[in-house]
């Protein structure tokens, strides 16, 4: 019985954390109140603080929930660095679609605005981790001759991360009308210098 209660508590805490992300992402930091959270989760506003001691603890939990959504199964293990980027790119957009108003927060400053100094630093580190992954993949691809080595690595990184951010924040993508694979295919054609023959590779294999 005690174990079931703990499990229910953990589920409720996760629901509150995701609701906090959703509220911040869609309505703004000023709407993150116990009343709004209670309405979102379907419990009384007083019940919110049976699970968290204060608003700061809710924001911290929301940040860790976001980290889990962003980095579950990360990083991809494919040998080809551009294939790793493809999986990363498509997976991020898939999760944005599955969690509208939640993962889009990863591409704005709203969550950092709601957090204290230490928590805001944690948000910035999550974003920096993604950027480092993109840059490392591109650097490896240049070393392997898959990208033009004369192209500035920082500029390439901004092209990939900027495209991903624009797609994630697009209302078209949020409504499920965008085609992430078509977007990636176009981006890859611009990036990749040459592609070794691999008959077994199929479009959409990164799913």
ChimeraX attribute file (.defattr): number of C-alpha atoms within 10 A of each C-alpha:
attribute: neighborCount
match mode: 1-to-1
recipient: residues
	/A:1	6
	/A:2	7
	/A:3	8
	/A:4	9
	/A:5	10
	/A:6	11
	/A:7	12
	/A:8	12
	/A:9	14
	/A:10	13
	/A:11	12
	/A:12	16
	/A:13	20
	/A:14	17
	/A:15	18
	/A:16	26
	/A:17	25
	/A:18	27
	/A:19	23
	/A:20	28
	/A:21	31
	/A:22	23
	/A:23	21
	/A:24	22
	/A:25	21
	/A:26	15
	/A:27	12
	/A:28	15
	/A:29	18
	/A:30	9
	/A:31	14
	/A:32	20
	/A:33	15
	/A:34	20
	/A:35	14
	/A:36	16
	/A:37	24
	/A:38	17
	/A:39	13
	/A:40	18
	/A:41	17
	/A:42	11
	/A:43	15
	/A:44	15
	/A:45	17
	/A:46	11
	/A:47	12
	/A:48	22
	/A:49	14
	/A:50	11
	/A:51	15
	/A:52	16
	/A:53	10
	/A:54	12
	/A:55	17
	/A:56	14
	/A:57	16
	/A:58	25
	/A:59	26
	/A:60	21
	/A:61	21
	/A:62	25
	/A:63	25
	/A:64	19
	/A:65	18
	/A:66	21
	/A:67	17
	/A:68	12
	/A:69	16
	/A:70	20
	/A:71	15
	/A:72	8
	/A:73	9
	/A:74	12
	/A:75	13
	/A:76	14
	/A:77	11
	/A:78	13
	/A:79	8
	/A:80	14
	/A:81	20
	/A:82	21
	/A:83	17
	/A:84	19
	/A:85	24
	/A:86	23
	/A:87	20
	/A:88	22
	/A:89	21
	/A:90	20
	/A:91	17
	/A:92	21
	/A:93	24
	/A:94	18
	/A:95	16
	/A:96	24
	/A:97	18
	/A:98	13
	/A:99	16
	/A:100	18
	/A:101	21
	/A:102	24
	/A:103	26
	/A:104	25
	/A:105	21
	/A:106	25
	/A:107	16
	/A:108	14
	/A:109	13
	/A:110	18
	/A:111	25
	/A:112	21
	/A:113	15
	/A:114	19
	/A:115	22
	/A:116	13
	/A:117	11
	/A:118	10
	/A:119	21
	/A:120	20
	/A:121	13
	/A:122	18
	/A:123	22
	/A:124	14
	/A:125	12
	/A:126	18
	/A:127	16
	/A:128	12
	/A:129	12
	/A:130	17
	/A:131	15
	/A:132	12
	/A:133	17
	/A:134	22
	/A:135	21
	/A:136	16
	/A:137	18
	/A:138	25
	/A:139	21
	/A:140	15
	/A:141	20
	/A:142	19
	/A:143	12
	/A:144	13
	/A:145	14
	/A:146	20
	/A:147	22
	/A:148	16
	/A:149	14
	/A:150	7
	/A:151	11
	/A:152	10
	/A:153	17
	/A:154	11
	/A:155	11
	/A:156	17
	/A:157	20
	/A:158	15
	/A:159	14
	/A:160	20
	/A:161	18
	/A:162	13
	/A:163	15
	/A:164	21
	/A:165	18
	/A:166	12
	/A:167	20
	/A:168	25
	/A:169	20
	/A:170	13
	/A:171	12
	/A:172	12
	/A:173	19
	/A:174	20
	/A:175	10
	/A:176	13
	/A:177	9
	/A:178	15
	/A:179	13
	/A:180	21
	/A:181	17
	/A:182	12
	/A:183	15
	/A:184	19
	/A:185	14
	/A:186	11
	/A:187	15
	/A:188	16
	/A:189	11
	/A:190	10
	/A:191	19
	/A:192	16
	/A:193	14
	/A:194	11
	/A:195	11
	/A:196	6
	/A:197	7
	/A:198	7
	/A:199	6
	/A:200	7
	/A:201	9
	/A:202	8
	/A:203	10
	/A:204	13
	/A:205	10
	/A:206	18
	/A:207	10
